[in-house]
Amino acid sequence: MHEFSLRYALHAQTRELKHIDDVANGIDCNCICPRCNEPLIARNRGDQRAHHFAHYEGSNCSGGYETSLHLLAKRILFDTKRIRVPGVDLYFGDNRIFDDTEYDVESVDVEKAHDNIVPDLTLGLKDRSNLFVEIYVTHDIDEVKREKLRNIGISTVEIDLSDLVHPVDEKELQTILSSSARNQRMKWIYHREAQNVQTFLFELAEQRPVIRRGLALHIDDCPRSVRMYEGMPYANVLDDCLSCPYMLSKNRTSHMTSITCLGDLKDMSIDDIRSIHHVETLDDMKRIVYKDGSTRTITRKKSANTRRSIFQIWQEKK
């Protein structure tokens, strides 16, 4: 791993983060490496080379620079008590379920172990939940760590600093932390609430059979009644369903046998969707249990095979 110049270090006694230009030269800086805790010397005289810290005994320690960024981010977040995170590309109808959000931060821990994972930062939020923050400098999160995060179930964002000119100073990092949702440097690795809501939506969705009528693919009993024939609602799969905001899966294939439809829930608000605690299945019914304890029951219609289809009516009229 490439190691960038170390501009911030820890005071040996107070553990306070110090900039290279705020300490005495040489070993008198009284600083230690943020990663390995070994003594450092400050090279902060002259203008031939950029000022930086170096290990006193020439240690081959790596990771000091990235740890110093974690400590800088901790100081910034601890001072501002706020972090703004981007929304999630998960929609219900035409509306995004989770928009950009600003969280109140009550605590910040650096490289604190949680089970079998060590996130760069652990933020304790005002709502008593945790948020992991990963800072990407030389390598992003691999699939093994992603799987661990999903198993732990704690929301995680990654801040991408890989394309910046390093080393990054405090002012630049503060700007990034305050605007990362807007400049797209921050992305979600795992969003617990969004994952839960997506699971609930698939549990609530109805698998509607695709009916082939000549060259057309139709769905009977379209909950949005986008097309009508003899008073009976239906939809054309390719023209209507694939562009419908209430269809969960949109894989276009000539062998499609069913679609995953949320049209029965079209009267629900985004707040309703975010408030789902769990879903219960009861024969031909789905019961939604909300976080406040209230419930809503959805009764599915019996199979269209038990009554005349639109196609049968059309054939009779020929």
Rosetta blueprint (number, residue, H / E / L):
1 M L
2 H L
3 E L
4 F L
5 S L
6 L E
7 R L
8 Y E
9 A E
10 L E
11 H E
12 A L
13 Q L
14 T L
15 R L
16 E L
17 L E
18 K E
19 H E
20 I H
21 D H
22 D H
23 V L
24 A L
25 N L
26 G E
27 I H
28 D H
29 C H
30 N L
31 C E
32 I E
33 C L
34 P L
35 R L
36 C L
37 N L
38 E L
39 P E
40 L E
41 I E
42 A E
43 R E
44 N L
45 R L
46 G L
47 D L
48 Q L
49 R L
50 A L
51 H L
52 H E
53 F E
54 A E
55 H E
56 Y L
57 E L
58 G L
59 S L
60 N L
61 C L
62 S L
63 G L
64 G H
65 Y H
66 E H
67 T H
68 S H
69 L H
70 H H
71 L H
72 L H
73 A H
74 K H
75 R H
76 I H
77 L H
78 F H
79 D H
80 T H
81 K L
82 R E
83 I E
84 R E
85 V E
86 P L
87 G L
88 V E
89 D E
90 L E
91 Y E
92 F E
93 G L
94 D L
95 N E
96 R E
97 I E
98 F E
99 D L
100 D L
101 T E
102 E E
103 Y E
104 D E
105 V E
106 E E
107 S E
108 V E
109 D E
110 V E
111 E L
112 K L
113 A L
114 H E
115 D L
116 N L
117 I E
118 V L
119 P L
120 D L
121 L E
122 T E
123 L E
124 G E
125 L E
126 K L
127 D L
128 R L
129 S L
130 N E
131 L E
132 F E
133 V E
134 E E
135 I E
136 Y E
137 V L
138 T L
139 H L
140 D L
141 I L
142 D L
143 E H
144 V H
145 K H
146 R H
147 E H
148 K H
149 L H
150 R H
151 N H
152 I H
153 G L
154 I L
155 S L
156 T E
157 V E
158 E E
159 I E
160 D E
161 L L
162 S L
163 D L
164 L L
165 V L
166 H L
167 P L
168 V L
169 D L
170 E H
171 K H
172 E H
173 L H
174 Q H
175 T H
176 I H
177 L H
178 S H
179 S H
180 S H
181 A H
182 R H
183 N H
184 Q L
185 R L
186 M E
187 K E
188 W E
189 I E
190 Y E
191 H L
192 R H
193 E H
194 A H
195 Q H
196 N H
197 V H
198 Q H
199 T H
200 F H
201 L H
202 F H
203 E H
204 L H
205 A L
206 E E
207 Q E
208 R E
209 P E
210 V L
211 I E
212 R E
213 R E
214 G L
215 L L
216 A E
217 L E
218 H E
219 I E
220 D E
221 D L
222 C L
223 P L
224 R L
225 S L
226 V L
227 R E
228 M E
229 Y E
230 E L
231 G L
232 M E
233 P E
234 Y E
235 A E
236 N E
237 V L
238 L L
239 D L
240 D L
241 C H
242 L H
243 S H
244 C L
245 P L
246 Y L
247 M E
248 L L
249 S L
250 K L
251 N L
252 R L
253 T L
254 S L
255 H L
256 M L
257 T L
258 S E
259 I E
260 T E
261 C E
262 L L
263 G H
264 D H
265 L H
266 K L
267 D L
268 M L
269 S L
270 I H
271 D H
272 D H
273 I H
274 R H
275 S L
276 I E
277 H E
278 H E
279 V E
280 E E
281 T E
282 L E
283 D L
284 D L
285 M E
286 K E
287 R E
288 I E
289 V E
290 Y E
291 K L
292 D L
293 G L
294 S L
295 T E
296 R E
297 T E
298 I E
299 T E
300 R L
301 K L
302 K L
303 S L
304 A H
305 N H
306 T H
307 R L
308 R L
309 S L
310 I H
311 F H
312 Q H
313 I H
314 W H
315 Q H
316 E H
317 K H
318 K L
